Amino acid sequence: MLSSCADDITEQDKEFITVYTEILKARETYPDTLSSNKAVKKILNTVKLSDTAFSKMYREYSQNPEKMRALLDSVRSHLELELQVADTNSKK
């Protein structure tokens, strides 16, 4: 997951990676803002996070550029893997 700081990964880091990955997928899936905002709210509700709590988490990670870079690299890796799996499944 986090190759550069795998030993330092916390449960909050894992939650951030999962939630942010899902948010990015929702933003890409729904072309209009209203639909994507509803999808994001549903994602946050599922993990019992408010918009404010997630925004705070994001801002806190942003204060540490190296940590944020590692987390975003992990998000990117998750998305790439999902795309590869989807591509493989579509070719079956």
Backbone as CSV, one residue per row, in Angstrom:
resi,resn,N_x,N_y,N_z,CA_x,CA_y,CA_z,C_x,C_y,C_z
1,MET,0.810,-1.190,0.000,0.000,0.000,0.000,0.856,1.257,0.000
2,LEU,1.339,1.631,1.156,2.177,2.815,1.245,3.625,2.372,1.259
3,SER,4.221,2.336,0.106,5.566,1.796,0.015,6.588,2.625,0.769
4,SER,6.430,3.942,0.780,7.442,4.777,1.408,7.299,4.863,2.920
5,CYS,6.120,4.571,3.439,5.963,4.654,4.893,5.031,3.560,5.391
6,ALA,5.219,2.369,4.884,4.341,1.252,5.226,4.315,0.978,6.721
7,ASP,5.439,1.204,7.387,5.491,0.953,8.822,4.695,1.982,9.611
8,ASP,4.480,3.146,9.019,3.819,4.242,9.716,2.324,4.334,9.434
9,ILE,1.781,3.432,8.651,0.374,3.536,8.265,-0.529,3.266,9.470
10,THR,-1.514,4.127,9.619,-2.455,4.000,10.733,-3.818,3.590,10.186
11,GLU,-4.708,3.278,11.088,-6.080,2.964,10.673,-6.721,4.184,10.014
12,GLN,-6.416,5.371,10.526,-6.952,6.592,9.914,-6.416,6.760,8.496
13,ASP,-5.133,6.431,8.289,-4.555,6.497,6.942,-5.301,5.556,6.001
14,LYS,-5.540,4.346,6.463,-6.253,3.359,5.644,-7.658,3.853,5.311
15,GLU,-8.318,4.434,6.314,-9.662,4.958,6.090,-9.629,6.088,5.061
16,PHE,-8.655,6.978,5.190,-8.527,8.079,4.247,-8.325,7.554,2.829
17,ILE,-7.433,6.593,2.671,-7.152,6.023,1.353,-8.421,5.432,0.751
18,THR,-9.131,4.656,1.529,-10.359,4.017,1.048,-11.417,5.049,0.685
19,VAL,-11.648,5.985,1.584,-12.696,6.986,1.361,-12.337,7.888,0.187
20,TYR,-11.104,8.348,0.135,-10.719,9.258,-0.945,-10.758,8.547,-2.298
21,THR,-10.386,7.282,-2.323,-10.487,6.495,-3.556,-11.934,6.446,-4.024
22,GLU,-12.841,6.167,-3.106,-14.264,6.092,-3.459,-14.803,7.455,-3.901
23,ILE,-14.352,8.512,-3.249,-14.793,9.857,-3.632,-14.335,10.186,-5.051
24,LEU,-13.095,9.888,-5.361,-12.603,10.163,-6.714,-13.369,9.364,-7.759
25,LYS,-13.682,8.116,-7.437,-14.469,7.303,-8.370,-15.861,7.905,-8.561
26,ALA,-16.468,8.373,-7.491,-17.799,8.986,-7.588,-17.744,10.256,-8.426
27,ARG,-16.734,11.062,-8.204,-16.593,12.310,-8.972,-16.421,12.021,-10.461
28,GLU,-15.744,10.935,-10.773,-15.528,10.562,-12.172,-16.776,9.915,-12.780
29,THR,-17.518,9.185,-11.968,-18.680,8.443,-12.447,-19.860,9.347,-12.771
30,TYR,-20.082,10.343,-11.922,-21.249,11.213,-12.088,-20.817,12.545,-12.690
31,PRO,-21.272,12.817,-13.903,-20.810,14.017,-14.608,-21.316,15.333,-14.017
32,ASP,-22.467,15.296,-13.360,-22.972,16.558,-12.829,-22.683,16.671,-11.334
33,THR,-22.501,17.883,-10.896,-22.106,18.158,-9.515,-23.126,17.652,-8.505
34,LEU,-24.391,17.842,-8.786,-25.428,17.426,-7.841,-25.362,15.920,-7.580
35,SER,-25.276,15.142,-8.646,-25.210,13.682,-8.493,-23.929,13.247,-7.793
36,SER,-22.816,13.849,-8.172,-21.555,13.444,-7.541,-21.523,13.858,-6.074
37,ASN,-22.090,15.018,-5.749,-22.148,15.432,-4.340,-22.995,14.471,-3.515
38,LYS,-24.105,14.011,-4.093,-24.947,13.029,-3.392,-24.175,11.731,-3.171
39,ALA,-23.431,11.304,-4.184,-22.648,10.073,-4.065,-21.568,10.218,-2.995
40,VAL,-20.915,11.363,-2.967,-19.875,11.607,-1.958,-20.488,11.603,-0.565
41,LYS,-21.618,12.258,-0.410,-22.291,12.290,0.895,-22.649,10.870,1.344
42,LYS,-23.097,10.046,0.406,-23.439,8.656,0.727,-22.192,7.887,1.178
43,ILE,-21.081,8.102,0.489,-19.817,7.448,0.863,-19.431,7.851,2.282
44,LEU,-19.481,9.144,2.552,-19.103,9.633,3.880,-20.053,9.110,4.955
45,ASN,-21.344,9.065,4.649,-22.314,8.529,5.613,-22.045,7.059,5.906
46,THR,-21.652,6.322,4.878,-21.382,4.891,5.044,-20.268,4.651,6.058
47,VAL,-19.264,5.514,6.040,-18.140,5.357,6.976,-18.280,6.262,8.197
48,LYS,-19.475,6.848,8.322,-19.799,7.687,9.480,-18.851,8.876,9.646
49,LEU,-18.586,9.544,8.514,-17.789,10.772,8.518,-18.652,11.908,7.984
50,SER,-18.547,13.058,8.603,-19.228,14.235,8.071,-18.327,14.884,7.022
51,ASP,-18.918,15.761,6.226,-18.118,16.530,5.265,-17.010,17.276,6.006
52,THR,-17.382,17.859,7.124,-16.433,18.642,7.918,-15.294,17.772,8.437
53,ALA,-15.623,16.595,8.937,-14.593,15.700,9.476,-13.632,15.252,8.376
54,PHE,-14.180,14.928,7.196,-13.300,14.508,6.107,-12.438,15.678,5.639
55,SER,-13.022,16.853,5.534,-12.249,18.037,5.129,-11.123,18.322,6.115
56,LYS,-11.425,18.166,7.390,-10.405,18.376,8.422,-9.281,17.349,8.270
57,MET,-9.661,16.090,8.047,-8.677,15.031,7.853,-7.784,15.361,6.655
58,TYR,-8.406,15.800,5.563,-7.662,16.148,4.348,-6.689,17.299,4.626
59,ARG,-7.170,18.323,5.315,-6.307,19.474,5.641,-5.143,19.061,6.533
60,GLU,-5.410,18.193,7.497,-4.338,17.733,8.388,-3.266,16.981,7.599
61,TYR,-3.680,16.104,6.704,-2.704,15.394,5.879,-1.945,16.361,4.976
62,SER,-2.617,17.390,4.508,-1.980,18.368,3.619,-0.855,19.130,4.313
63,GLN,-0.873,19.150,5.623,0.183,19.831,6.377,1.505,19.071,6.327
64,ASN,1.441,17.809,5.938,2.639,16.976,5.841,2.746,16.489,4.390
65,PRO,3.439,17.253,3.537,3.478,16.917,2.109,3.983,15.510,1.793
66,GLU,4.972,15.032,2.535,5.481,13.683,2.262,4.426,12.626,2.561
67,LYS,3.752,12.769,3.675,2.700,11.823,4.054,1.563,11.889,3.037
68,MET,1.165,13.113,2.674,0.074,13.277,1.714,0.447,12.655,0.376
69,ARG,1.665,12.857,-0.057,2.121,12.274,-1.325,2.034,10.751,-1.266
70,ALA,2.459,10.178,-0.157,2.408,8.721,-0.008,0.962,8.223,-0.026
71,LEU,0.076,8.942,0.646,-1.332,8.544,0.664,-1.945,8.655,-0.731
72,LEU,-1.649,9.744,-1.427,-2.191,9.918,-2.777,-1.607,8.897,-3.745
73,ASP,-0.352,8.524,-3.547,0.233,7.449,-4.360,-0.523,6.145,-4.133
74,SER,-0.896,5.905,-2.901,-1.648,4.699,-2.586,-3.040,4.747,-3.215
75,VAL,-3.675,5.902,-3.158,-4.984,6.076,-3.800,-4.853,5.797,-5.298
76,ARG,-3.829,6.373,-5.911,-3.598,6.173,-7.344,-3.388,4.689,-7.653
77,SER,-2.620,4.014,-6.826,-2.375,2.583,-7.027,-3.667,1.778,-6.942
78,HIS,-4.508,2.121,-5.981,-5.802,1.439,-5.846,-6.646,1.640,-7.100
79,LEU,-6.683,2.876,-7.583,-7.484,3.173,-8.772,-6.934,2.457,-10.004
80,GLU,-5.624,2.448,-10.150,-5.016,1.752,-11.289,-5.323,0.262,-11.246
81,LEU,-5.237,-0.326,-10.066,-5.534,-1.750,-9.923,-6.990,-2.032,-10.279
82,GLU,-7.892,-1.191,-9.808,-9.307,-1.376,-10.130,-9.553,-1.257,-11.628
83,LEU,-8.867,-0.323,-12.277,-9.012,-0.180,-13.730,-8.480,-1.412,-14.459
84,GLN,-7.370,-1.946,-13.991,-6.811,-3.150,-14.608,-7.765,-4.329,-14.459
85,VAL,-8.335,-4.476,-13.276,-9.279,-5.567,-13.030,-10.514,-5.390,-13.909
86,ALA,-11.023,-4.168,-13.980,-12.199,-3.902,-14.809,-11.900,-4.176,-16.274
87,ASP,-10.714,-3.788,-16.718,-10.318,-4.018,-18.105,-10.206,-5.511,-18.392
88,THR,-9.609,-6.241,-17.467,-9.472,-7.692,-17.621,-10.842,-8.355,-17.665
89,ASN,-11.729,-7.932,-16.773,-13.072,-8.514,-16.730,-13.872,-8.193,-17.980
90,SER,-13.655,-7.026,-18.559,-14.412,-6.659,-19.760,-13.944,-7.433,-20.985
91,LYS,-12.746,-7.988,-20.925,-12.208,-8.750,-22.053,-12.563,-10.227,-21.979
92,LYS,-13.217,-10.630,-20.900,-13.581,-12.052,-20.743,-14.820,-12.376,-21.531
